[in-house]
Amino acid sequence: MIKHAIVTGLTALLALSGAVQAQDNRIDTIRSDAPELAPYGKLEVGVKTLNLVNPGQQDIVKFKAGQPMPIYDRPLTVEVWYPAKLAAGQAPAGQYKVLPRDGKTEVKLTGRAVRDAHPDASTGPYPLLIISHGYPGNRFLLSHLGENLASKGYVVASIDHTDSTYDNQTAFGSTLLNRPLDQLFVLNEMARLGASDPSGTLNGMVNADQTGLIGYSMGGYGVVNTIGGGFTAASVGFSWGTPNGALAVRQAGNPSHAASIDPRVKAAVAFAPWGWNAGFWDAAGLASIKTPVFYVAGSVDSTSGYAPGVRNIYEGSVNAPRYLLTFENAGHNAAAPMPAPKEMQTLKCGDGSWGCGEHYTDAVWDNVRMNNIAQHFVTAFLAKHLKSDATMDSYLNLVENAQDGKWSAEANGTLKSDHTYWRGFRRNTAVGLKLEQRKP
């Protein structure tokens, strides 16, 4: 009897252990203090992988001084999240096998999207969102945001930028040139597949005329250029940058850059966009941005910089409706990367002086907390500009410094007329945040 009890107890413990392990590396966590718009939406989510090829691109990696620029067909892997109809009894859950920061240790992420689930076109076509990761990174770095937004009625395409992922990081010049080009190519491909997808999944699902771009770090650099921010003449000639003057095609004042600004892109979100502190942007180049843009930054970002840095990009976008959400005392990882996979939290990377987990984390802020805040504001911003939802204004038109907001409520919780605390945030939960906005 005792032996049976021990065995039964051990079996239960092992089962519990397996259940706990199955919850590791979740990308869909919503904290109890998350703001109102952070949770997933009402739609179930499917996911599929696309393998695309952009023909006739300049091959920066194989360029040799004194020789013509080689041309190649550029491969791009894209993860697509979309509203889905699940089969009876099918759980809204799935896993991703991913190479994280060290580029070789395969890990599993757990989320809510179901692989190759049947699409739900009943309320489509849906606005298109394109996600562009940092350097290095991959298409799963912002997977928590991709799943979340798909559940709210978007088709989300997240790019693996060739030469810029954890396992194929090569010449930085390729990243400098190809970020905006990849984003525009994927926009065209998603529009094409929305009209005629051989697999049938995306047929009638994609409204590319209402597109939003989302980029982090070098992805944000690409977003700024894609929506109109032209590069400086000096940056085209940097010896450490893109060789042979290849970046001139994206330079401010170049007719080809101006012609590439796509009117289908109606909104953009740029987390910690890189380049100001490296000389890629100036006031003249940023003045060409007219697309509504939501900038996100940490006030002590040592990679993209803050002031000077991301704040200058925000201030220089003088002809665009724009926002700047600042996480006080946060660094470069403010709000964008998913939480560090458990396998990366103790592993050394680089020269061993820093851990792989630091690629994802912040010294002050909790990742999930920042992710939830980003989910809240990105939800409001995109719904306003891609779905014409005027009710979102009250989540965006706020007292600039959250600490200056006044919490005023009746005993039963009803808010009083003099209540000015940030809408969607519980009492004392907007601490350390600042949201500025400017009109053209």
C-alpha positions in Angstrom: 0.0 0.0 0.0 2.8 2.4 1.0 4.8 1.3 -2.1 1.7 2.0 -4.3 1.3 5.4 -2.7 4.9 6.3 -3.3 4.7 5.2 -7.0 1.4 7.1 -7.4 2.9 10.2 -5.8 6.0 10.0 -8.0 3.9 9.6 -11.1 1.9 12.6 -10.2 5.1 14.6 -9.4 6.6 13.7 -12.8 3.3 14.6 -14.5 3.3 18.0 -12.7 7.0 18.5 -13.6 6.2 17.8 -17.3 3.3 20.3 -17.1 5.5 22.9 -15.6 8.2 22.3 -18.2 5.6 22.6 -20.9 4.9 26.2 -19.7 8.6 27.3 -20.0 9.5 30.0 -22.5 6.0 31.2 -22.9 5.6 34.2 -25.2 1.9 34.9 -24.3 2.1 35.8 -20.6 -0.1 38.7 -19.5 0.7 40.0 -16.0 -2.0 40.8 -13.5 -0.9 44.5 -13.7 -1.0 44.6 -17.5 -2.8 47.6 -19.0 -6.2 47.2 -20.5 -5.4 46.6 -24.1 -2.5 44.2 -23.5 -4.4 40.9 -23.4 -5.0 38.8 -26.5 -8.0 39.6 -28.6 -11.1 37.5 -29.4 -9.7 35.7 -32.5 -7.8 32.4 -32.5 -4.4 32.5 -34.2 -2.8 30.4 -36.9 0.8 30.5 -38.0 2.6 29.4 -41.1 6.1 29.8 -42.5 6.9 31.3 -46.0 10.1 30.9 -47.9 10.4 33.8 -50.3 13.1 34.9 -52.7 13.8 38.5 -53.8 15.6 38.2 -57.2 18.4 40.4 -58.5 19.7 41.9 -55.3 23.1 43.3 -54.6 25.3 40.8 -52.7 27.1 42.9 -50.2 28.6 39.9 -48.5 30.4 38.7 -51.6 31.5 42.1 -52.8 35.3 42.5 -53.5 36.9 45.9 -53.8 37.7 46.8 -57.4 35.1 44.4 -58.8 31.5 44.9 -59.9 28.9 44.4 -57.2 27.7 40.7 -57.5 24.0 40.1 -57.8 22.0 37.2 -56.2 18.5 36.0 -55.4 18.0 36.9 -51.8 16.2 34.3 -49.7 13.9 35.4 -46.9 12.0 33.2 -44.4 8.9 34.8 -43.0 6.6 33.7 -40.2 3.0 34.7 -40.7 0.4 34.9 -37.9 -3.3 35.2 -38.9 -6.8 35.0 -37.6 -7.9 31.3 -37.6 -10.7 28.9 -37.1 -9.7 26.0 -34.9 -11.2 22.5 -35.2 -13.5 21.3 -32.6 -11.6 20.5 -29.5 -8.4 22.0 -30.8 -6.5 23.9 -28.2 -5.2 27.4 -28.9 -1.6 26.4 -28.3 1.6 25.7 -30.2 5.4 25.6 -30.0 8.2 27.1 -32.1 11.6 25.5 -32.4 14.0 28.5 -32.4 17.7 29.3 -32.5 18.1 32.1 -29.9 21.1 34.4 -29.3 23.9 31.9 -29.3 22.8 30.8 -32.8 23.1 27.1 -32.1 21.1 26.0 -29.0 17.6 25.0 -30.3 14.9 26.0 -27.8 11.2 25.7 -27.8 8.9 28.7 -27.3 5.3 28.2 -26.3 2.5 30.4 -27.5 -1.1 30.3 -28.7 -0.8 30.0 -32.4 -1.7 26.7 -34.1 0.5 25.7 -37.0 -1.2 25.8 -40.4 -4.7 26.3 -38.8 -7.6 27.0 -41.1 -7.8 30.8 -41.8 -10.8 32.8 -40.5 -11.7 35.1 -43.4 -15.2 35.9 -41.9 -14.1 39.4 -40.8 -11.3 39.9 -43.3 -9.4 41.0 -45.2 -7.3 42.2 -42.3 -4.7 45.0 -42.2 -1.2 43.8 -42.8 1.7 44.2 -40.3 5.3 43.6 -41.1 7.8 42.9 -38.2 11.5 43.5 -38.6 14.0 42.3 -35.9 17.2 43.6 -34.5 20.8 42.8 -35.4 21.3 40.0 -34.8 17.9 38.6 -34.2 15.3 36.5 -36.0 11.6 36.4 -36.9 10.7 35.1 -33.4 12.3 37.9 -31.4 8.9 39.8 -31.4 6.7 36.7 -31.7 4.8 37.7 -28.5 3.7 40.8 -30.3 3.0 39.0 -33.6 0.6 36.5 -32.0 -1.1 39.1 -29.8 -1.8 41.4 -32.8 -3.1 38.6 -35.0 -5.6 37.8 -32.3 -6.9 41.4 -32.7 -7.6 41.1 -36.4 -4.3 41.5 -38.3 -2.2 39.4 -40.6 1.4 39.7 -39.3 4.5 38.8 -41.3 7.8 38.7 -39.4 11.0 38.5 -41.4 14.2 36.6 -41.0 16.6 39.1 -42.5 19.3 37.1 -44.3 22.8 38.0 -43.1 21.4 39.4 -39.9 20.1 36.4 -37.9 21.7 34.6 -35.0 22.9 31.8 -37.2 23.9 33.7 -40.3 25.1 37.1 -39.0 27.6 38.4 -41.6 28.7 41.8 -43.1 26.9 44.7 -41.4 26.7 46.5 -44.7 24.1 43.9 -45.9 21.9 44.9 -42.9 22.3 48.6 -43.6 21.2 48.2 -47.2 18.6 45.4 -47.0 16.4 46.3 -44.1 14.1 48.7 -46.0 14.4 46.7 -49.2 13.3 43.5 -47.4 10.3 45.3 -45.8 9.1 46.6 -49.1 9.6 43.3 -50.8 7.6 41.4 -48.1 4.8 44.0 -48.4 4.5 43.3 -52.1 4.7 39.5 -51.6 2.0 39.5 -48.9 -0.2 41.6 -51.2 0.3 39.1 -53.9 -0.4 36.1 -51.7 -3.5 37.8 -50.3 -4.9 37.9 -53.8 -3.6 34.4 -54.9 -2.0 32.1 -52.4 -1.3 28.7 -53.9 -1.8 27.1 -50.4 -5.1 28.9 -50.0 -4.3 30.1 -46.5 -3.9 33.8 -47.3 -6.5 34.2 -50.0 -8.8 37.1 -49.1 -7.0 37.5 -45.8 -4.6 40.4 -46.5 -5.5 44.1 -46.8 -2.1 45.4 -47.9 -3.6 48.8 -48.6 -3.7 49.2 -44.8 -0.2 48.2 -43.8 1.7 48.9 -40.6 5.5 48.4 -40.1 7.0 47.4 -36.8 10.8 47.4 -36.3 13.2 47.0 -33.4 16.7 48.5 -33.4 18.1 47.8 -36.9 14.5 46.9 -37.8 13.5 50.3 -36.6 16.3 51.8 -38.6 14.8 50.1 -41.7 11.3 51.3 -40.8 12.4 54.9 -40.5 14.0 54.7 -44.0 11.0 52.8 -45.5 8.5 55.5 -44.4 10.6 58.3 -45.8 13.6 59.0 -43.7 16.5 59.4 -46.1 20.0 58.6 -45.1 22.7 61.3 -44.9 25.3 61.7 -47.7 28.0 61.0 -45.1 26.6 57.6 -44.1 26.6 56.4 -47.7 30.4 56.8 -47.7 31.2 55.3 -44.3 34.2 52.9 -44.8 32.7 50.5 -42.3 29.2 50.6 -43.8 27.8 49.6 -47.2 30.5 49.3 -49.9 30.6 50.8 -53.4 28.1 53.6 -52.6 25.3 51.0 -52.6 23.4 52.8 -49.8 22.9 55.9 -52.0 19.7 54.3 -53.4 18.2 55.0 -50.0 19.8 58.4 -49.5 17.7 61.6 -48.8 17.0 63.4 -52.1 17.5 60.3 -54.2 14.5 60.0 -56.6 14.5 56.3 -56.3 14.1 56.6 -52.5 11.4 59.1 -52.8 9.6 56.9 -55.3 9.8 53.9 -53.0 7.7 55.5 -50.2 4.7 53.3 -50.4 1.3 54.9 -49.7 -0.1 51.5 -48.5 1.9 52.0 -45.3 -0.4 53.9 -43.1 1.4 53.5 -39.7 4.7 52.6 -38.2 6.1 51.5 -34.8 9.8 51.9 -34.2 11.4 50.4 -31.1 14.8 51.9 -30.3 15.5 52.8 -34.0 19.3 52.9 -34.6 21.3 55.3 -36.5 21.2 58.9 -35.2 24.3 58.5 -33.0 26.1 56.9 -36.0 25.4 59.7 -38.4 22.7 58.1 -40.6 20.0 60.7 -39.9 19.6 64.4 -39.9 16.8 66.9 -39.8 16.6 67.2 -43.6 16.3 63.5 -44.2 13.8 62.9 -41.4 11.5 65.8 -42.7 10.3 63.5 -45.5 8.5 61.2 -43.0 4.7 61.8 -43.2 3.5 58.5 -42.0 2.1 58.4 -38.4 4.8 56.8 -36.3 5.0 55.5 -32.7 8.5 55.6 -31.3 9.5 53.6 -28.2 12.7 54.1 -26.3 14.6 53.5 -23.0 16.0 56.7 -21.5 19.5 55.1 -21.0 19.8 53.2 -24.3 23.5 52.9 -24.9 23.1 51.3 -28.4 20.8 53.6 -30.3 21.2 56.4 -27.8 18.3 58.5 -26.4 19.3 62.1 -26.3 21.1 62.2 -28.6 19.5 59.2 -30.2 15.9 58.1 -30.6 14.6 61.4 -29.2 16.3 63.2 -32.1 14.6 60.9 -34.6 11.2 61.6 -32.9 11.8 65.4 -32.9 13.1 65.4 -36.4 10.0 63.7 -37.9 8.4 67.1 -38.0 5.9 66.4 -40.8 4.5 63.2 -39.2 1.9 62.7 -36.5 4.2 61.0 -33.9 4.5 59.7 -30.4 7.4 58.9 -28.2 6.9 56.4 -25.3 9.8 56.5 -22.9 10.7 53.8 -20.3 12.6 55.7 -17.7 16.0 54.1 -16.9 15.5 51.3 -19.4 18.1 50.4 -22.0 18.1 49.3 -25.6 15.9 46.3 -24.9 12.9 48.4 -23.8 9.6 46.7 -24.6 10.6 44.9 -27.8 12.4 41.5 -27.2 10.6 38.5 -25.9 11.7 37.3 -22.4 15.0 35.4 -22.5 14.5 31.7 -23.1 15.5 29.8 -19.9 18.4 28.1 -21.8 19.9 31.5 -22.5 19.7 32.9 -18.9 22.9 31.3 -17.7 24.8 30.7 -21.0 27.8 32.9 -21.8 27.9 34.6 -25.2 30.4 36.6 -27.1 33.8 36.7 -25.4 32.2 35.4 -22.2 32.0 38.8 -20.5 28.2 38.9 -21.0 25.4 36.4 -20.9 23.1 35.4 -23.8 20.2 36.4 -21.6 21.3 40.0 -21.5 20.4 40.2 -25.2 16.8 40.1 -24.2 16.6 41.6 -20.7 16.8 45.0 -19.1 18.6 45.9 -15.9 15.7 47.7 -14.4 12.4 46.6 -16.1 10.8 43.2 -16.3 10.5 41.9 -19.8 6.9 40.8 -19.6 5.9 44.0 -18.0 7.4 46.0 -20.8 6.0 43.7 -23.4 2.5 44.1 -22.0 2.8 47.9 -22.0 3.9 47.8 -25.6 1.1 45.5 -26.5 -1.3 48.0 -25.0 0.0 51.0 -26.8 0.7 49.4 -30.1 -2.9 48.0 -30.1 -4.3 51.5 -29.6 -2.0 53.2 -32.1 -2.6 50.6 -34.9 -6.4 50.4 -34.3 -6.5 54.2 -34.6 -4.5 54.4 -37.8 -5.3 51.1 -39.6 -8.9 50.6 -38.5 -10.0 54.2 -38.0 -11.1 53.4 -34.5 -11.6 56.8 -32.9 -12.2 55.2 -29.4 -8.5 54.6 -29.2 -7.7 58.3 -28.9 -8.4 58.3 -25.2 -5.7 55.7 -24.7 -3.2 57.9 -26.5 -4.1 61.4 -25.5 -2.7 61.3 -22.0 -1.0 63.5 -19.4 2.6 63.5 -20.7 4.3 62.2 -17.6 2.4 59.4 -16.0 3.4 60.5 -12.5 1.5 63.7 -13.1 -1.7 61.9 -13.7 -4.3 62.1 -10.9 -6.1 59.0 -9.7 -9.6 60.1 -8.6 -12.4 57.6 -8.0 -15.5 57.0 -5.9 -15.4 54.3 -3.3 -17.1 51.9 -5.7 -14.4 52.5 -8.3 -16.3 54.9 -10.5 -13.8 57.4 -11.9 -14.5 61.1 -11.1 -14.5 63.9 -13.6 -11.1 65.1 -12.4 -9.4 61.7 -12.9 -6.4 62.2 -15.2 -4.4 59.0 -14.7 -3.5 57.1 -17.8 -6.5 55.3 -19.3 -6.2 51.6 -19.2 -3.7 51.5 -16.4 -4.5 50.5 -12.8 -3.6 52.8 -10.0 0.2 53.3 -9.7 1.0 51.0 -12.6 2.1 53.6 -15.1 5.1 54.5 -12.9 8.3 55.3 -14.9 6.5 56.0 -18.2 6.3 59.1 -20.4 4.2 59.5 -23.6 4.8 62.5 -25.7 3.1 63.4 -29.0 3.4 66.0 -31.7 1.5 66.8 -34.8 3.0 67.9 -38.1 
